């Protein structure tokens, strides 16, 4: 309900030439609040001392009922669809008398308000009017391009503004009573549809599109107009829509982001904001942010440098945080850090939405990131989770190492991918037998994903076998663009590769390494299409009864091999996992259902566990706990079908269990701050999850 306060302001015609000033006094002490109805701006301009600015009176809406009590008109008598500026539109015939009545103070404050200056008649051109007979009092239509106008909006959730607010809009699901109470009568067709019927209609429309990018755009449009319906559709149809809202379709969306850009989502922080990033955060409307996903766009999936257009990745990731992990949408903040791009195609693209300059490097880059990280902590506190996404290798490792001791940070490309792959490998042991330490692992690709996976596998081997981490690493080999990583190449290797340089003769290519090392697990993180050739997979199958093949590169067009190739070239004996989804494969009268090593299994549940425990740091043991929980979710029935990952239709239950495992480890390590520890962490996780069901409005 609108408080029954007296409205004490006059919104005057923009084309008038007069200006008046009032000074309010509270009790015997001057408040220092000066009212200046400026007729050149069309909005009451208030000179407010710093003490007022520190209060929560930041919007004109909150300022009116809290401070002013001048005009003899109660706000409770106003129709909610009437704005203050339309109420106090001055009459061209008698503007002075109208303004005088508006500015007449009640008797209770008569002695504390100075007399207003005599007002002149506003200079209104009678010929200036917009169509429909409505006068252009505020000058929006009459103003020239170089004149300033004041944007004016209210945040009362009623009428057309309610229908345009994605957080509260229910479309045709508003009940008769809600339509009456919230002034929606006549603004909607008379039919009332349930949320379930709306969902069916959305799915029907989506399925008429043949192009995945069209489906992506349609889903993003839905998110922008009806948030709860978007998440309801996504949660109920996650297996069908996950490839649309995230990989592989999001890759194409990022490539064409400038062309399909409709409405900004998240924060764009560019080098132009150097020195004032903290001020930029104040522009974000939500203050209780719990998860930030940030990218600089330099390595988007396997597509390379997409600059500012990489925003599709944080937006997509955070949609999954809500849909799969139950984190409130208002607690999620997608951010793109725009430091330029080295992509010549984008720099020459007239539709490119980012800075048109070469990428910042060195001190210019690191100091900018440092300012960003400090601004995040100052704006949202110690316990906001910052997820690094799609940073280039040379920055990703350094940023994670630099900030993991001072901030709550998580790199999904290094740590998230590692956890989901380790979970799949632990589940595969139920099919292959033995322990991780009994397998030999060969990686194609030694970037941030590959070395991150390798390090986590080594940590698990060390824990299982009670051996040193250095000893555990000897079970893991890596092939990069120059061949097998061996000790003789040590001096020329990047730092993150050196831990996996072992004594061995050089192998110039993958097939040579497979023949020499005879691995039982082959993992692809190269981003290079069709590198798991027929010869490679047939050789692998020749000395393994059940070879484990994981083609993890995204999107599908960059996968090292397809599911059909993996099964066909191993005579159907492969245990296969991929980074992007593949259809089931029929071979020799048997249907092989492929498992997708999708990070979406991990980061939503891990994030929820961090939030619900109030963890202040991400420890490696928390990630290992998440991998073990994921492996435990794979049932015997899934195993019989060759799956090493559970079906996605149970993803919310999976995320709740992962959250409980991560939170339990955080409490065990003493990193949790939300005390006491809940007795049932799974139930606690489920109770914390966001529900997309429509709410009933008063």
C-alpha positions as CSV (number, residue, x, y, z in Angstrom):
1,X,0.0,0.0,0.0
2,X,1.1,3.5,-0.7
3,X,1.7,5.4,2.6
4,X,-0.9,8.1,3.3
5,X,1.6,10.9,3.2
6,X,1.2,14.4,1.8
7,X,2.9,15.0,-1.6
8,X,5.0,18.1,-1.5
9,X,6.5,18.7,-4.9
10,X,5.5,20.2,-8.2
11,X,6.6,18.8,-11.5
12,X,6.6,21.7,-13.8
13,X,6.6,22.2,-17.6
14,X,10.0,21.9,-19.1
15,X,9.6,24.9,-21.3
16,X,8.8,27.3,-18.5
17,X,11.4,30.0,-17.6
18,X,11.0,30.4,-13.9
19,X,12.7,28.7,-11.0
20,X,11.7,28.7,-7.3
21,X,13.5,27.5,-4.3
22,X,12.2,26.3,-0.9
23,X,14.1,25.5,2.2
24,X,12.7,23.0,4.7
25,X,13.4,23.1,8.4
26,X,12.8,20.3,10.9
27,X,12.1,21.5,14.4
28,X,14.6,24.2,15.2
29,X,17.4,22.8,13.1
30,X,17.7,23.3,9.4
31,X,17.6,20.1,7.4
32,X,19.8,21.5,4.7
33,X,17.3,20.2,2.1
34,X,16.8,22.6,-0.8
35,X,14.0,22.2,-3.3
36,X,14.5,23.6,-6.7
37,X,11.7,22.9,-9.2
38,X,13.8,23.4,-12.3
39,X,11.6,24.1,-15.3
40,X,14.4,23.4,-17.8
41,X,14.7,19.8,-16.5
42,X,11.1,19.0,-15.9
43,X,11.9,17.3,-12.6
44,X,12.3,18.7,-9.1
45,X,16.0,19.0,-8.5
46,X,17.0,18.6,-4.8
47,X,20.3,19.8,-3.3
48,X,20.7,17.3,-0.5
49,X,23.5,17.3,2.1
50,X,25.7,14.2,2.3
51,X,23.9,13.0,5.4
52,X,20.8,12.5,3.3
53,X,22.7,10.8,0.5
54,X,24.0,8.2,3.0
55,X,20.4,7.2,3.7
56,X,18.3,5.0,1.5
57,X,16.5,7.9,-0.1
58,X,18.2,7.4,-3.4
59,X,15.2,7.3,-5.6
60,X,12.6,10.1,-6.1
61,X,9.9,7.5,-5.3
62,X,11.3,6.9,-1.8
63,X,12.1,10.6,-1.3
64,X,8.6,11.9,-1.8
65,X,6.7,10.1,1.0
66,X,9.6,10.1,3.4
67,X,10.6,13.8,3.3
68,X,8.0,16.0,1.7
69,X,4.7,17.0,3.3
70,X,3.8,20.2,1.5
71,X,0.8,19.7,-0.7
72,X,-2.7,19.0,0.7
73,X,-3.2,15.9,-1.5
74,X,-2.8,12.4,0.1
75,X,-0.9,9.9,-2.0
76,X,-3.4,7.2,-1.1
77,X,-6.0,9.1,-3.2
78,X,-3.9,8.8,-6.3
79,X,-4.7,6.2,-9.0
80,X,-1.6,4.0,-9.1
81,X,-1.3,4.5,-12.9
82,X,-1.0,8.3,-12.3
83,X,2.5,9.6,-12.1
84,X,3.4,12.6,-10.1
85,X,4.5,14.5,-13.2
86,X,1.1,13.9,-14.9
87,X,-0.7,15.0,-11.7
88,X,1.1,18.3,-11.5
89,X,1.2,19.1,-15.2
90,X,0.6,22.9,-15.1
91,X,-2.5,24.2,-16.9
92,X,-1.6,26.5,-19.8
93,X,-4.5,28.8,-18.8
94,X,-3.7,29.3,-15.2
95,X,-0.3,27.8,-14.3
96,X,0.5,30.2,-11.5
97,X,-2.6,29.4,-9.5
98,X,-2.1,25.6,-10.0
99,X,1.5,25.8,-8.8
100,X,0.5,28.1,-5.9
101,X,-2.0,25.5,-4.6
102,X,0.5,22.7,-5.0
103,X,3.2,24.6,-3.1
104,X,0.9,25.8,-0.2
105,X,2.2,24.1,2.9
106,X,-0.1,22.6,5.5
107,X,-0.5,24.5,8.8
108,X,1.7,22.1,10.6
109,X,4.8,23.2,8.7
110,X,3.7,26.7,7.8
111,X,6.1,28.3,10.1
112,X,9.0,26.2,8.9
113,X,8.8,26.9,5.2
114,X,9.9,30.1,3.5
115,X,7.6,31.8,1.1
116,X,8.1,30.7,-2.5
117,X,9.2,33.3,-5.1
118,X,6.5,34.7,-7.3
119,X,6.1,32.4,-10.3
120,X,5.9,33.7,-13.8
121,X,3.6,32.2,-16.5
122,X,5.4,29.4,-18.3
123,X,6.1,30.0,-21.9
124,X,4.2,27.1,-23.6
125,X,3.9,27.0,-27.4
126,X,0.2,26.2,-28.1
127,X,1.2,24.7,-31.4
128,X,3.4,22.0,-29.9
129,X,1.3,18.9,-29.3
130,X,1.7,15.2,-29.9
131,X,-0.9,13.1,-31.7
132,X,-4.1,12.3,-29.9
133,X,-4.6,15.8,-28.5
134,X,-2.1,15.3,-25.6
135,X,0.0,18.4,-25.1
136,X,3.8,18.0,-25.1
137,X,4.2,19.7,-21.7
138,X,7.5,18.1,-20.9
139,X,9.1,18.8,-24.2
140,X,10.2,15.3,-25.1
141,X,8.8,15.6,-28.6
142,X,9.6,19.3,-29.0
143,X,13.2,19.1,-27.7
144,X,16.0,19.3,-30.3
145,X,18.7,16.6,-30.4
146,X,21.2,18.7,-28.4
147,X,18.7,19.5,-25.6
148,X,18.6,17.4,-22.4
149,X,15.4,15.7,-21.2
150,X,14.9,13.8,-18.0
151,X,14.0,10.1,-18.1
152,X,11.1,9.5,-15.8
153,X,9.9,6.2,-14.4
154,X,8.3,4.7,-11.3
155,X,8.8,1.4,-9.7
156,X,5.3,0.7,-8.5
157,X,4.4,-2.8,-9.7
158,X,1.0,-2.1,-11.3
159,X,-0.5,-1.5,-14.7
160,X,1.7,-1.5,-17.7
161,X,4.9,-1.3,-15.7
162,X,4.0,-4.6,-14.0
163,X,3.6,-6.3,-17.4
164,X,7.0,-4.9,-18.4
165,X,8.8,-6.1,-15.2
166,X,10.2,-9.6,-15.9
167,X,10.5,-10.3,-12.2
168,X,6.8,-10.0,-11.5
169,X,5.1,-10.4,-14.9
170,X,2.9,-13.4,-15.2
171,X,1.5,-12.7,-18.7
172,X,-2.0,-14.2,-19.1
173,X,-1.7,-16.0,-15.7
174,X,-2.9,-13.0,-13.7
175,X,-6.2,-13.8,-11.9
176,X,-9.3,-11.7,-12.2
177,X,-8.7,-10.3,-8.7
178,X,-5.1,-9.5,-9.5
179,X,-6.0,-7.8,-12.7
180,X,-8.5,-5.6,-10.8
181,X,-6.2,-4.8,-7.9
182,X,-3.2,-4.1,-10.0
183,X,-4.9,-2.1,-12.7
184,X,-4.4,-4.6,-15.5
185,X,-8.1,-4.7,-16.6
186,X,-8.1,-4.0,-20.3
187,X,-4.4,-4.3,-20.7
188,X,-4.6,-8.1,-21.1
189,X,-7.0,-10.3,-23.2
190,X,-9.8,-11.8,-21.0
191,X,-8.4,-15.4,-21.1
192,X,-6.6,-16.6,-18.1
193,X,-3.9,-19.3,-18.7
194,X,-2.1,-21.3,-16.1
195,X,1.6,-21.4,-15.9
196,X,1.5,-25.0,-17.2
197,X,-0.5,-23.9,-20.3
198,X,1.9,-21.1,-20.9
199,X,4.8,-23.5,-20.8
200,X,3.1,-25.8,-23.4
201,X,2.6,-22.8,-25.6
202,X,6.3,-21.7,-25.3
203,X,7.5,-25.2,-26.1
204,X,5.1,-25.5,-29.1
205,X,6.6,-22.3,-30.5
206,X,10.2,-23.2,-29.8
207,X,9.8,-26.6,-31.6
208,X,8.6,-24.8,-34.8
209,X,12.1,-23.3,-35.1
210,X,14.7,-25.3,-37.0
211,X,17.7,-23.1,-36.3
212,X,19.1,-23.5,-32.7
213,X,20.1,-19.8,-32.7
214,X,16.4,-18.9,-33.3
215,X,15.5,-21.0,-30.3
216,X,18.3,-19.3,-28.2
217,X,17.0,-15.8,-29.1
218,X,13.4,-16.9,-28.3
219,X,14.5,-18.2,-24.9
220,X,16.4,-15.0,-24.1
221,X,13.4,-12.9,-25.1
222,X,11.3,-15.0,-22.7
223,X,13.8,-14.4,-19.9
224,X,13.6,-10.6,-20.5
225,X,9.8,-10.5,-20.3
226,X,8.8,-13.3,-17.8
227,X,11.6,-14.6,-15.6
228,X,9.7,-17.2,-13.7
229,X,8.2,-18.8,-16.9
230,X,11.7,-18.9,-18.4
231,X,13.0,-20.9,-15.5
232,X,9.9,-23.1,-15.3
233,X,10.3,-24.0,-19.0
234,X,14.1,-24.6,-18.6
235,X,13.9,-26.7,-15.4
236,X,11.1,-28.9,-16.7
237,X,12.7,-29.5,-20.1
238,X,16.4,-29.3,-19.2
239,X,17.7,-32.1,-21.4
240,X,16.0,-30.5,-24.5
241,X,16.9,-26.9,-23.7
242,X,20.3,-27.1,-22.1
243,X,22.0,-27.3,-25.5
244,X,20.0,-24.2,-26.5
245,X,20.7,-21.8,-23.6
246,X,24.3,-23.0,-23.2
247,X,26.8,-25.0,-25.2
248,X,26.9,-25.6,-28.1
249,X,24.4,-22.9,-29.2
250,X,25.8,-20.2,-26.9
251,X,29.0,-20.4,-28.9
252,X,27.2,-19.3,-32.1
253,X,25.3,-16.7,-30.1
254,X,28.5,-15.2,-28.9
255,X,29.9,-15.0,-32.4
256,X,26.8,-13.1,-33.5
257,X,26.1,-11.3,-30.2
258,X,26.4,-7.9,-31.8
259,X,23.8,-8.7,-34.4
260,X,21.3,-10.4,-32.0
261,X,21.8,-7.9,-29.2
262,X,18.5,-6.7,-27.9
263,X,18.6,-5.7,-24.2
264,X,21.7,-5.4,-22.0
265,X,22.1,-8.0,-19.3
266,X,24.8,-7.7,-16.7
267,X,27.6,-5.2,-16.4
268,X,30.0,-4.2,-19.1
269,X,33.2,-2.9,-17.5
270,X,35.6,-1.5,-20.0
271,X,39.0,0.2,-19.8
272,X,37.0,3.5,-20.0
273,X,35.9,2.9,-16.4
274,X,39.5,2.6,-15.1
275,X,39.6,4.3,-11.7
276,X,35.8,4.2,-11.2
277,X,34.8,0.5,-11.3
278,X,33.4,0.9,-7.8
279,X,31.0,3.5,-9.1
280,X,30.0,1.2,-11.9
281,X,28.9,-1.4,-9.4
282,X,26.6,1.1,-7.8
283,X,24.6,1.2,-11.0
284,X,23.6,-2.4,-10.7
285,X,20.1,-2.5,-9.1
286,X,20.6,-5.6,-7.0
287,X,22.7,-5.2,-3.8
288,X,22.6,-8.7,-2.4
289,X,24.8,-10.4,-5.0
290,X,26.0,-13.9,-4.2
291,X,27.5,-15.2,-7.4
292,X,29.4,-13.3,-10.2
293,X,30.5,-14.9,-13.4
294,X,33.0,-12.8,-15.2
295,X,34.9,-13.2,-18.5
296,X,37.3,-11.1,-20.6
297,X,36.2,-12.9,-23.7
298,X,39.7,-13.9,-24.8
299,X,39.0,-17.7,-25.1
300,X,35.3,-18.3,-25.6
301,X,34.8,-22.1,-25.7
302,X,36.9,-23.3,-28.6
303,X,36.1,-20.2,-30.7
304,X,38.9,-17.9,-29.6
305,X,38.9,-14.2,-28.8
306,X,35.3,-12.8,-29.1
307,X,36.0,-9.7,-26.9
308,X,32.9,-8.0,-25.5
309,X,30.6,-10.4,-27.3
310,X,31.6,-13.1,-24.7
311,X,28.8,-11.8,-22.5
312,X,26.7,-14.7,-23.7
313,X,28.8,-17.0,-21.5
314,X,28.3,-15.3,-18.1
315,X,24.6,-14.9,-18.9
316,X,24.2,-18.5,-19.8
317,X,26.2,-19.8,-16.8
318,X,24.1,-17.8,-14.4
319,X,20.9,-19.0,-16.0
320,X,22.1,-22.5,-15.1
321,X,23.1,-21.4,-11.6
322,X,19.4,-20.6,-11.1
323,X,17.7,-23.4,-13.1
324,X,20.0,-26.2,-12.0
325,X,21.4,-25.0,-8.6
326,X,18.5,-22.9,-7.3
327,X,20.4,-19.7,-6.8
328,X,18.1,-16.7,-6.9
329,X,18.2,-14.8,-10.2
330,X,18.5,-11.5,-8.3
331,X,21.7,-12.8,-6.6
332,X,23.5,-13.5,-9.9
333,X,25.6,-10.9,-11.7
334,X,27.1,-11.5,-15.2
335,X,30.1,-9.3,-16.0
336,X,32.2,-8.8,-19.1
337,X,35.5,-7.1,-18.7
338,X,36.3,-5.4,-22.0
339,X,40.0,-4.8,-22.5
340,X,39.8,-4.8,-26.2
341,X,40.1,-7.7,-28.7
342,X,42.8,-9.0,-31.1
343,X,40.1,-10.4,-33.4
344,X,40.5,-8.4,-36.6
345,X,37.1,-9.6,-37.9
346,X,35.4,-8.1,-34.9
347,X,37.4,-4.9,-35.0
348,X,36.2,-4.3,-38.6
349,X,32.6,-5.4,-37.8
350,X,30.2,-2.4,-37.8
351,X,27.9,-4.3,-35.4
352,X,30.7,-5.1,-32.8
353,X,29.5,-3.8,-29.4
354,X,32.9,-3.6,-27.6
355,X,36.0,-1.4,-27.5
356,X,37.7,-1.1,-30.9
357,X,41.3,-1.5,-29.8
358,X,43.9,-4.2,-29.3
359,X,43.8,-6.1,-26.1
360,X,45.5,-4.6,-23.0
361,X,48.4,-6.7,-21.7
362,X,51.0,-6.5,-19.0
363,X,50.6,-3.9,-16.2
364,X,47.7,-2.2,-17.9
365,X,45.7,-5.5,-17.8
366,X,46.7,-6.7,-14.3
367,X,46.1,-3.4,-12.6
368,X,42.7,-3.2,-14.2
369,X,41.8,-6.7,-13.0
370,X,43.1,-5.9,-9.6
371,X,40.9,-2.8,-9.3
372,X,38.0,-5.0,-10.4
373,X,38.6,-7.6,-7.8
374,X,38.9,-5.0,-5.0
375,X,35.7,-3.3,-6.1
376,X,33.8,-6.6,-6.0
377,X,34.8,-7.3,-2.5
378,X,34.1,-3.7,-1.3
379,X,30.7,-3.8,-3.0
380,X,29.4,-7.2,-2.1
381,X,31.6,-8.4,0.7
382,X,33.9,-11.3,1.5
383,X,31.5,-14.1,0.6
384,X,30.5,-13.3,-3.0
385,X,31.6,-16.2,-5.2
386,X,33.6,-14.9,-8.3
387,X,33.7,-17.5,-11.1
388,X,36.3,-16.8,-13.8
389,X,35.1,-17.9,-17.2
390,X,36.9,-18.3,-20.5
391,X,40.1,-16.4,-19.7
392,X,43.1,-17.3,-21.9
393,X,45.5,-19.8,-20.5
394,X,48.2,-17.3,-19.8
395,X,45.8,-15.2,-17.6
396,X,43.6,-18.0,-16.2
397,X,46.2,-19.7,-14.1
398,X,47.8,-16.5,-12.8
399,X,44.5,-15.0,-11.8
400,X,43.4,-18.2,-10.0
401,X,46.7,-18.5,-8.2
402,X,46.8,-14.8,-7.3
403,X,43.3,-14.4,-5.9
404,X,42.4,-17.8,-4.4
405,X,44.0,-16.9,-1.2
406,X,42.3,-13.5,-0.8
407,X,38.9,-13.9,-2.5
408,X,36.3,-16.6,-2.9
409,X,37.1,-17.5,-6.5
410,X,36.5,-20.5,-8.8
411,X,37.6,-21.1,-12.3
412,X,35.2,-23.3,-14.2
413,X,37.5,-24.0,-17.1
414,X,40.3,-25.2,-14.8
415,X,38.4,-26.5,-11.7
416,X,34.9,-27.1,-12.9
417,X,35.9,-29.2,-15.9
418,X,38.3,-31.1,-13.7
419,X,35.7,-32.0,-11.2
420,X,33.1,-33.2,-13.8
421,X,35.7,-35.3,-15.6
422,X,37.0,-36.8,-12.4
423,X,33.4,-37.7,-11.4
424,X,33.0,-39.5,-14.8
425,X,36.3,-41.4,-14.3
426,X,35.3,-42.4,-10.8
427,X,32.0,-43.7,-12.1
428,X,33.7,-45.5,-15.0
429,X,35.7,-47.6,-12.5
430,X,32.5,-49.5,-11.8
431,X,32.7,-50.7,-15.5
432,X,36.5,-51.0,-15.9
433,X,37.4,-52.2,-12.4
434,X,40.5,-51.3,-10.5
435,X,41.5,-47.9,-9.1
436,X,42.6,-44.7,-10.7
437,X,46.2,-45.5,-9.8
438,X,46.0,-48.6,-12.0
439,X,45.1,-46.6,-15.1
440,X,47.4,-44.7,-17.5
441,X,46.0,-41.3,-18.6
442,X,46.9,-39.6,-21.9
443,X,45.7,-36.0,-22.6
444,X,45.6,-34.3,-26.0
445,X,45.8,-30.7,-25.1
446,X,47.7,-29.1,-22.2
447,X,45.9,-25.9,-21.7
448,X,44.0,-24.7,-18.6
449,X,41.3,-27.4,-19.0
450,X,43.7,-30.3,-19.6
451,X,46.2,-29.5,-16.8
452,X,43.4,-28.6,-14.4
453,X,41.9,-32.1,-14.9
454,X,45.3,-33.7,-14.7
455,X,46.1,-32.0,-11.4
456,X,42.8,-33.0,-9.8
457,X,43.2,-36.6,-11.0
458,X,46.6,-36.7,-9.5
459,X,45.3,-35.3,-6.2
460,X,42.6,-38.1,-6.0
461,X,45.2,-40.8,-6.9
462,X,47.5,-39.4,-4.1
463,X,44.6,-39.6,-1.6
464,X,43.4,-43.1,-2.7
465,X,46.9,-44.6,-2.9
466,X,48.5,-42.7,0.0
467,X,51.3,-41.6,-2.2
468,X,52.9,-38.2,-2.9
469,X,51.4,-35.9,-5.5
470,X,54.6,-36.0,-7.5
471,X,54.4,-39.8,-7.7
472,X,50.7,-39.7,-8.6
473,X,51.5,-37.3,-11.6
474,X,53.6,-40.0,-13.2
475,X,50.5,-41.9,-14.2
476,X,49.5,-38.9,-16.4
477,X,50.9,-37.9,-19.8
478,X,50.2,-35.0,-22.0
479,X,50.5,-34.2,-25.7
480,X,50.5,-30.6,-26.8
481,X,51.0,-29.0,-30.3
482,X,54.7,-30.0,-30.3
483,X,54.2,-33.6,-29.2
484,X,54.6,-35.5,-26.0
485,X,55.6,-33.4,-23.0
486,X,58.9,-34.9,-21.7
487,X,61.8,-33.8,-19.6
488,X,63.9,-32.9,-22.6
489,X,61.5,-30.1,-23.3
490,X,61.4,-28.7,-19.8
491,X,63.2,-25.4,-20.4
492,X,60.7,-24.4,-23.2
493,X,57.5,-25.4,-21.3
494,X,55.0,-23.1,-19.7
495,X,54.9,-23.4,-15.9
496,X,51.6,-25.2,-15.7
497,X,52.9,-28.0,-18.0
498,X,56.1,-28.7,-16.2
499,X,54.6,-31.0,-13.6
500,X,53.8,-33.5,-16.3
501,X,57.1,-33.6,-18.0
502,X,58.4,-37.1,-17.4
503,X,61.4,-39.1,-18.6
504,X,60.6,-40.6,-22.0
505,X,61.7,-40.4,-25.6
506,X,60.0,-37.8,-27.7
507,X,56.8,-38.5,-29.6
508,X,55.9,-36.1,-32.3
509,X,52.2,-36.8,-32.6
510,X,49.3,-38.4,-30.8
511,X,49.3,-41.8,-32.5
512,X,53.0,-42.2,-31.6
513,X,52.3,-41.5,-28.0
514,X,49.3,-43.9,-27.9
515,X,51.5,-46.7,-29.3
516,X,54.4,-46.0,-26.9
517,X,52.5,-45.4,-23.7
518,X,49.5,-47.8,-24.2
519,X,47.0,-45.6,-22.2
520,X,43.7,-46.9,-20.8
521,X,42.1,-43.4,-20.7
522,X,42.3,-40.9,-23.6
523,X,41.1,-37.4,-22.9
524,X,40.8,-34.7,-25.5
525,X,41.0,-31.0,-24.5
526,X,42.6,-29.6,-27.6
527,X,39.8,-27.8,-29.3
528,X,40.9,-29.4,-32.6
529,X,38.3,-31.3,-34.6
530,X,38.7,-35.0,-35.5
531,X,42.1,-35.5,-33.8
532,X,40.9,-38.8,-32.4
533,X,41.3,-40.6,-35.7
534,X,40.3,-44.1,-36.7
535,X,43.9,-45.2,-36.3
536,X,44.2,-43.7,-32.8
537,X,41.0,-45.2,-31.5
538,X,41.6,-48.7,-33.1
539,X,45.1,-48.7,-31.6
540,X,43.7,-47.7,-28.2
541,X,41.1,-50.5,-28.4
542,X,43.7,-53.1,-29.3
543,X,45.1,-53.2,-25.8
544,X,42.1,-52.2,-23.7
545,X,38.9,-54.2,-23.3
546,X,37.0,-51.1,-22.3
547,X,38.9,-48.0,-23.3
548,X,37.7,-44.7,-21.8
549,X,37.4,-42.0,-24.4
550,X,36.5,-38.4,-23.5
551,X,36.2,-35.9,-26.3
552,X,35.7,-32.8,-24.2
553,X,36.2,-29.9,-26.6
554,X,33.3,-27.5,-27.3
555,X,31.3,-26.8,-29.3
556,X,30.3,-30.0,-31.1
557,X,32.1,-28.8,-34.3
558,X,35.4,-28.8,-32.3
559,X,35.0,-32.2,-30.7
560,X,38.0,-34.6,-31.1
561,X,35.6,-37.3,-32.3
562,X,31.9,-38.0,-32.5
563,X,30.1,-40.5,-30.4
564,X,29.5,-42.7,-33.4
565,X,33.1,-42.7,-34.3
566,X,34.2,-43.6,-30.8
567,X,31.8,-46.6,-30.6
568,X,32.3,-47.8,-34.2
569,X,36.1,-47.7,-34.2
570,X,36.3,-49.5,-30.8
571,X,33.7,-52.2,-31.8
572,X,31.2,-50.7,-29.3
573,X,33.5,-51.3,-26.4
574,X,34.4,-47.7,-25.6
575,X,33.2,-45.9,-22.4
576,X,32.5,-42.5,-24.0
577,X,32.0,-39.0,-22.6
578,X,31.9,-35.7,-24.5
579,X,31.8,-32.0,-23.8
580,X,28.9,-31.4,-26.1
581,X,25.7,-33.6,-26.5
582,X,25.5,-36.4,-29.1
583,X,22.5,-38.5,-30.1
584,X,22.4,-42.1,-29.0
585,X,24.2,-44.5,-31.4
586,X,22.8,-47.8,-32.6
587,X,25.6,-50.4,-33.3
588,X,25.2,-54.1,-33.7
589,X,21.6,-54.1,-32.4
590,X,22.6,-52.2,-29.3
591,X,21.8,-48.6,-28.5
592,X,24.7,-46.7,-26.8
593,X,23.6,-43.6,-24.9
594,X,26.4,-41.1,-24.6
595,X,27.3,-39.3,-21.4
596,X,28.0,-35.6,-21.5
597,X,30.8,-34.3,-19.3
598,X,29.0,-31.1,-18.8
599,X,30.3,-28.6,-16.2
600,X,26.6,-27.9,-15.5
601,X,26.7,-31.0,-13.3
602,X,29.2,-29.3,-11.0
603,X,29.2,-25.5,-10.8
604,X,25.6,-24.9,-9.8
605,X,25.7,-27.4,-7.0
606,X,29.1,-26.3,-5.9
607,X,28.0,-22.7,-5.9
608,X,24.9,-23.5,-3.8
609,X,27.0,-25.4,-1.3
610,X,29.4,-22.5,-0.9
611,X,26.5,-20.1,-0.5
612,X,24.5,-22.2,2.0
613,X,27.6,-22.8,4.2
614,X,28.9,-19.2,3.9
615,X,32.3,-20.5,2.9
616,X,35.0,-17.9,2.6
617,X,37.4,-19.8,0.3
618,X,37.2,-22.7,-2.2
619,X,39.5,-25.5,-1.1
620,X,40.6,-28.4,-3.4
621,X,39.1,-30.9,-1.0
622,X,35.7,-29.3,-1.6
623,X,36.1,-30.0,-5.3
624,X,37.1,-33.6,-4.7
625,X,34.0,-34.1,-2.5
626,X,31.8,-32.8,-5.4
627,X,33.4,-35.3,-7.8
628,X,32.8,-38.2,-5.5
629,X,29.1,-37.2,-5.0
630,X,28.6,-36.9,-8.7
631,X,30.0,-40.4,-9.3
632,X,27.7,-41.7,-6.6
633,X,24.6,-40.4,-8.5
634,X,25.2,-42.8,-11.4
635,X,22.9,-45.8,-10.9
636,X,23.4,-49.4,-11.9
637,X,20.7,-48.8,-14.6
638,X,22.8,-45.9,-16.0
639,X,25.9,-48.1,-16.0
640,X,24.1,-50.9,-17.9
641,X,23.4,-48.3,-20.7
642,X,27.1,-47.3,-20.7
643,X,26.5,-44.0,-19.0
644,X,29.1,-42.6,-16.7
645,X,27.0,-39.5,-15.8
646,X,23.4,-39.5,-14.4
647,X,20.5,-38.2,-16.6
648,X,20.0,-34.5,-16.6
649,X,16.3,-34.7,-15.7
650,X,17.4,-35.3,-12.1
651,X,19.8,-32.4,-12.1
652,X,18.2,-30.4,-9.2
653,X,18.4,-33.5,-7.0
654,X,22.0,-34.0,-8.1
655,X,22.9,-30.4,-7.4
656,X,21.3,-30.6,-3.9
657,X,23.5,-33.6,-3.1
658,X,26.6,-32.0,-4.5
659,X,25.8,-28.8,-2.5
660,X,25.5,-30.9,0.7
661,X,28.8,-32.6,0.0
662,X,30.6,-29.3,-0.7
663,X,29.1,-27.7,2.4
664,X,30.0,-30.6,4.6
665,X,33.6,-30.4,3.6
666,X,33.6,-26.6,4.1
667,X,32.3,-27.2,7.7
668,X,34.9,-29.9,8.2
669,X,37.7,-27.6,7.0
670,X,36.6,-24.7,9.2
671,X,35.8,-22.5,6.1
672,X,32.1,-22.2,6.7
673,X,30.6,-19.2,8.5
674,X,26.9,-20.0,8.7
675,X,26.7,-21.7,12.1
676,X,25.5,-24.0,13.5
677,X,25.8,-26.6,10.7
678,X,22.4,-27.9,9.6
679,X,21.8,-31.5,10.7
680,X,20.4,-32.5,7.2
681,X,22.4,-30.7,4.5
682,X,20.6,-32.2,1.6
683,X,17.2,-31.0,2.9
684,X,18.8,-27.6,3.7
685,X,20.0,-27.4,0.1
686,X,16.6,-28.3,-1.3
687,X,14.9,-25.7,0.9
688,X,17.3,-23.0,-0.3
689,X,16.5,-23.5,-4.0
690,X,14.7,-20.9,-6.0
691,X,11.2,-22.0,-7.2
692,X,9.9,-20.7,-10.6
693,X,6.3,-21.2,-9.6
694,X,4.2,-18.0,-9.9
695,X,3.4,-16.2,-6.7
696,X,0.0,-14.8,-5.8
697,X,-0.2,-11.0,-5.5
698,X,-2.2,-9.0,-3.0
